[in-house]
Amino acid sequence: CPVQATTQEFAQFGDTNEYFLAPGGAFETLTWTRFGNVVLSNQNDPFALADGSYSVHLSEGESVRSMPICVDRTTPHLRFVAKGNDQLDVEVRVSYRGSTDSSNGSVSGDAHRAWAPSRYISLKTDAIPAGESASATVTFRSQGDWRVDNVFVDPYRR
């Protein structure tokens, strides 16, 4: 994977890891694949993580899937900021040499009634051999009303 410029975007929350912005992850334009009537919202995260004005708005049953993200064993997880209710399902699919590994998880609305950073979301890259890369996609699927913004990948350069 190409080396990306990184910043400590989540330092204000006590996370001093270095991160790079996922392709289209600032949601200033909607380049992710939409499923449903997904729109951009002018309600963005108040933390100014990626200096922007928009977030993606997902109503119940709607989802968005990222463009492919180059990952390798040094990109263990991602984080984002979100605000919502009910549940936000997160699916990560990593494709390597013709096989795909998929993992599912969720983010609780109880922890995101107001804008808040997500927990670490595993990219399941530990099985990728050193020096090799793979392609990952991330899908957010709403079980309520959600706004998601600023999706960042940790390239594990501490």
C-alpha positions in Angstrom: 0.0 0.0 0.0 1.2 3.5 -0.6 2.4 5.4 2.4 -0.2 7.9 3.4 0.2 11.2 5.3 -1.1 10.7 8.8 -2.3 12.8 11.7 -3.3 12.2 15.3 -7.0 12.9 14.6 -8.3 11.3 17.8 -5.8 12.8 20.2 -8.4 15.0 21.8 -10.1 11.7 22.9 -6.9 10.3 24.4 -6.0 8.2 21.3 -2.6 9.3 20.0 -2.4 6.7 17.2 -1.6 8.1 13.7 -4.5 7.8 11.1 -5.1 8.5 7.5 -8.5 9.5 6.0 -10.2 6.6 4.1 -11.0 7.4 0.5 -14.1 9.5 0.5 -14.3 9.1 4.3 -14.8 12.9 5.0 -18.2 12.7 3.2 -17.8 16.1 1.6 -19.1 14.4 -1.5 -20.8 11.1 -1.6 -18.4 8.7 -3.4 -19.3 5.6 -1.4 -21.9 3.2 -2.9 -25.4 4.0 -1.7 -28.2 1.6 -0.8 -31.4 3.5 -0.3 -32.1 7.2 -0.2 -28.7 8.1 1.4 -27.9 11.8 1.4 -25.3 14.1 2.7 -26.2 16.2 5.8 -24.9 19.6 6.8 -24.8 18.2 10.4 -21.1 17.2 10.6 -19.1 16.2 13.6 -18.3 19.1 15.9 -14.7 18.0 16.5 -13.4 19.2 13.1 -11.5 16.0 12.5 -11.2 16.5 8.8 -12.3 20.1 8.3 -15.6 19.7 6.5 -19.2 20.7 6.4 -21.0 17.4 5.7 -21.6 13.9 7.0 -23.5 11.0 5.5 -27.1 10.6 6.7 -28.5 7.1 6.9 -32.2 6.4 7.7 -33.3 3.0 8.9 -32.5 0.2 6.5 -30.1 2.4 4.4 -26.4 1.7 4.0 -23.2 2.9 2.3 -20.1 0.9 1.2 -16.7 2.4 0.9 -14.5 2.4 -2.1 -11.7 -0.2 -1.8 -9.1 0.7 0.8 -5.6 -0.7 0.4 -4.7 -2.5 3.6 -1.9 -4.7 4.9 -1.0 -6.2 8.2 0.1 -2.8 9.5 -3.4 -1.4 9.2 -5.2 -3.1 12.1 -8.3 -1.0 12.5 -10.3 2.1 11.7 -12.3 4.7 13.6 -15.0 7.2 12.7 -17.3 9.7 14.4 -21.1 9.2 14.5 -24.3 10.3 16.0 -27.5 8.2 16.0 -30.0 6.0 17.7 -30.7 2.3 17.7 -27.8 0.4 16.1 -25.3 1.0 13.3 -24.1 -2.2 11.8 -20.5 -2.2 10.5 -19.3 -4.9 8.0 -15.6 -5.2 7.0 -14.7 -7.3 3.9 -11.1 -8.0 3.2 -10.2 -9.6 -0.1 -6.8 -11.2 -0.5 -5.7 -13.4 -3.4 -9.2 -14.4 -4.4 -10.6 -15.1 -1.0 -12.7 -12.8 1.2 -12.9 -12.6 4.9 -15.9 -10.8 6.3 -16.6 -9.6 9.8 -19.6 -7.9 11.3 -20.1 -5.7 14.3 -22.2 -2.9 15.5 -22.1 0.5 17.2 -24.7 1.2 19.9 -26.9 4.3 19.7 -26.6 4.5 23.5 -23.0 5.6 23.2 -23.7 7.9 20.2 -26.8 10.0 21.2 -24.5 12.9 20.6 -21.5 13.0 18.3 -18.8 10.6 19.6 -15.8 8.7 18.2 -16.4 5.0 17.5 -14.5 2.3 19.3 -11.7 0.6 17.3 -13.2 -1.4 14.3 -10.9 -4.3 13.4 -9.9 -4.5 9.7 -9.0 -8.2 10.2 -5.6 -7.8 8.5 -3.4 -9.9 10.8 -3.5 -12.9 8.4 -2.1 -10.9 5.5 1.6 -11.9 5.1 4.2 -9.2 5.7 4.9 -7.2 2.6 1.6 -8.2 0.9 -1.5 -6.0 0.6 -5.2 -6.6 0.3 -8.4 -4.6 -0.5 -10.9 -3.8 2.2 -14.4 -2.3 2.0 -16.5 -1.0 4.9 -20.2 -1.0 5.0 -22.3 1.0 7.4 -25.9 -0.2 7.7 -28.4 1.8 9.8 -31.0 0.2 12.1 -32.2 3.7 13.0 -31.3 7.3 12.1 -27.5 7.9 11.9 -25.0 10.4 10.8 -21.4 9.2 10.1 -18.4 11.3 9.4 -14.6 11.1 9.1 -13.6 7.5 8.6 -9.9 7.1 9.4 -7.6 4.1 9.1 -4.7 3.4 11.6 -1.5 2.4 9.7 0.1 1.3 13.0 3.1 3.7 12.9 3.7 4.3 16.6 
